[in-house]
Each structure stands twice: as C-alpha cells, then as structure tokens.
C-alpha cells in the first residue's frame, strides 16, 4: 500500500473512478442473477425443513404401528388365557372355582374389547398420519422440481458470466491495491449506503449524477481542476467531471 501515498489527487480520482466502473460491471452480473441465489438458498432450507417433518411423521407412523402390533399381541395373549381358563372350567370342583374362572374369562374378554378399541383408534390416527405423510412427500417432490429448475437457471447464468466475473474481480482487486485505505473505506461505505452501488459519479447537466442535486458553477470548476477530492453536499458521493468520466473505460 505504500505506493499509493505518492499518487496525485487526479490519479486517485482516476483510480476511484476506474474501480467504480469495474464494480458497476460486477453489479450488472449480480443483477443478471437476480434473486436466484437467494431463491435457491430459501428453497434448500424449506426442503430441508419438509424432509425433517417427513422423518418425524414416519417415526410417528412407526410408533403407531408398533402400538397396534402390541395390542394385537395382547389380544392373542388374552385369547390364549381364555382357552386355558375354559379348559380349566371342565375340571372345576365347586361353584367358587367356576365363578373365579368365569371372572377371569370375562376380564380377558373385556381386555380384548379394549385392545380392539385401541386398535381402531390407532388405525384412525394412522390413516390421518399416512395422509399427512403423502401430502408432505408430494410437497417435497414439487419443491425439488422447482429447486432443480432454479438451480439450472442459476448454473446457466454462472457458466455464461463466470469468465467475465473472474475478469472484473481481478481488475477490482488490482484497482483496490492502488487506492489508500482511507479512500477505500470511504468508497466502500458510500457503496453500501446506496442500492445502485454508486460511490463515484460524474456531474451531469450541472447536477450530481447520483442524487441529481444541483452543483454550483464554482464547485464544478473546482471539480474540473482535480486539485482535491470533492463530495456532493447532499448525498456524500465523490464527484468527478464529465470529461474525466468519459475518458475512463473498462473492458
């Protein structure tokens, strides 16, 4: 950075103006990409969330299925006990034993009815979960299709502009190396303040090329002399004269 200390004001203005034109070319490439990078990122996040939801629903379905299997197993156990008690009832010795066995059989029959009710309720819940899962899968498929399309568009633009973008990025780095840190800080700060990224603008039709605020004739004369860096009193952008602006081309 030591080399930039010996630059004249005019050379500094030329370097700033050249950097501005380079960065404007890079801005044009980003405008060409539009909202695609953000849209792709948002879709990827959305699909990730949907897939997490799908996994959660699948786990719930597995849990309900295991619950149903458990109830079916409980019914088989109760049926086996009923068969056992019915066999025992053939060998009872008194009414007390007979009533006790019948009570056990009734309890197992009630247990079977309860399990059957639990299975019906679980199947109803399972049916709803399957519908939700099917809807989630369809939604993911749609989003995947949109994402593939958006990625294809973005990749096509990247391929078409990659060489140009790399070229201007290199020019931007080279230009920045010839501007002192104080000016570079001011330039970047102004660029961030305005959506069009213009830090250095020409005076056009007696007005600032950024905010169109009128520039007095005396001020315009000072700008043309290139003796000091002059900023617009209204927007703070660095001002250059039209002739200097026209003399700098970036290819």
C-alpha positions, 0 to 999 in steps of 0.5 A: 500500500505504500505506493499509493501515498505518492499518487496525485489527487487526479490519479486517485480520482482516476483510480476511484473512478476506474474501480467504480466502473469495474464494480458497476460491471460486477453489479450488472452480473449480480443483477443478471442473477437476480434473486436466484441465489437467494431463491435457491438458498430459501428453497434448500432450507424449506426442503430441508425443513419438509424432509425433517417433518417427513422423518418425524411423521414416519417415526410417528407412523412407526410408533403407531404401528408398533402400538397396534402390533402390541395390542394385537399381541395382547389380544392373542395373549388374552385369547390364549388365557381364555382357552386355558381358563375354559379348559380349566372350567371342565375340571372345576370342583365347586361353584367358587372355582367356576365363578373365579374362572368365569371372572377371569374369562370375562376380564380377558374378554373385556381386555380384548374389547379394549385392545380392539378399541385401541386398535381402531383408534390407532388405525384412525390416527394412522390413516390421518398420519399416512395422509399427512405423510403423502401430502408432505412427500408430494410437497417435497417432490414439487419443491425439488422440481422447482429447486432443480429448475432454479438451480439450472437457471442459476448454473446457466447464468454462472457458466455464461458470466463466470469468465467475465466475473473472474475478469472484473474481480481481478481488475477490482482487486488490482484497482483496490491495491492502488487506492489508500485505505482511507479512500477505500473505506470511504468508497466502500461505505458510500457503496453500501449506503446506496442500492445502485452501488454508486460511490463515484459519479460524474456531474451531469447537466450541472447536477450530481449524477447520483442524487441529481442535486444541483452543483454550483458553477464554482464547485464544478470548476473546482471539480474540473481542476482535480486539485482535491477530492470533492463530495456532493453536499447532499448525498456524500458521493465523490464527484468527478467531471464529465470529461474525466468520466468519459475518458475512463473505460473498462473492458 
